[in-house]
Amino acid sequence: MVLPQAVIDNPWMCATCKGTRHLCGERVCPLIAEVLHVQRINRSLGQAVFGSSPPSLFVGEKGYPFVYTGPMVPTFRNDTSLYEDSSKWIDLDFSQLVSMRLSLIRGMFRIDSSKPTEGQASLIQELAMSSRPVDAELKLVKPPGNTPSFSFYTAPMGPFAPLERIVYIDNPRVPKPVERIVGDAELGAAEAMVELWRCGISDVHINRLLSVGLLGRKRKLVPTKWGITAVDDTLSKRALNQIRDFPLLDRYATGRFKALGNTFSVILIPSKWRFEMLESWIPYLGIVDRGESVIPCDYEGSTGRTRYAYSLGGAYYAAKLGVVEALQRLGRQAAALVLMEVDRGWIAPLGVWRIREGVRRAMTTLKFSDSFEESFNEAVKEMQTHRNSWIRNSAVLLETLKSVKLEKFFDQSHPS
């Protein structure tokens, strides 16, 4: 793949652009264009699409509060639950994942987001509540165009067309906790999300319910992109209320995982809760790193954030959820640092799910150590970004290194 000169001149173009703002000056994102070049899109689709929705749906953000929404259905009947279960995608390769997701055809219609039960929207709500694939037929106004969607926030989606109507061949299967909580109009949206999570409902399913206006007192459609971050942030904050009362982790720990051109390293530090994430694109862009590179990052102290994490966006909240879930299982409080590195194995935007799942997987590989230096070395040993670049851009690393050096000084000055 040949990168535009604008991207080469500005190394952080891709991270800022997210494949949608065309900051490099190209009409079509070169990353997405490359994928579409090698990925065949079905051009022979008609105005009727019949298949098993995973279940899956999408709510756009353009034009809000008037938005485009609708179901996603493939052209075949099968057990398509994997097509929506992002917890299992991290083990797929790019070709498998893109082929699977681009087979989902979107039937879209425009609606006032404040009226989530109006017209066909009520049928989309039925689909959102289901925990299993639903056989459905889409009647489209015209054949879907060759316009698949790639985003840094949402998973890839196939081409779309205006929706005339949707017909369900079988009934959605609704878990009892979903039925109970959706039926409680006095329960706030945040409380509803937390209660669903406690009942074992996945974050993906919770986002579907939130997006189609099935949660909260004042219900309305929420764009899928916004809903993903809202769910990650809400669940993380609620878990942290408990984690802040846990005893401190008594050792340093490091977890690592690599998939889809992304390397994730998580360092846990025996300390009160702090969280920081850094995202290095240095290997992907082929930059010679001498330890002086600028790496995008976001940070929060022990009391959390009050402003949106603009540098990393939804990736920050997805990574944080992966960390706090693991701390809950450990029953310990710690400061956490996530180092993410993007290399040439990354081919196109896939959505923030890959960060959430990559961090979750990294947190299952924890290696404990009595030394911060040992944990840091373990975290960066297979990364191409210079260790000094990580250090100079990280508040957590700088504070921890300073603390470690002071402790060593006092240990040496006051021998036992």
MOMOMO-V686440 format. One record per helix or strand of 2 or more residues. SS is the DSSP state (H for helix, E for strand). FROM is the first residue (numbers start at 1). TO is the last residue. Records with the same first field share a line. If there is no record, write none. Layout:
SS = FROM-TO, FROM-TO
This chain:
H = 5-9, 13-17, 30-38, 81-83, 86-91, 94-102, 121-129, 176-182, 189-198, 203-211, 224-243, 282-285, 314-330, 353-362, 372-380, 387-393, 395-413
E = 48-53, 57-59, 66-73, 105-112, 134-140, 160-168, 252-259, 262-269, 275-280, 296-301, 335-342, 367-369
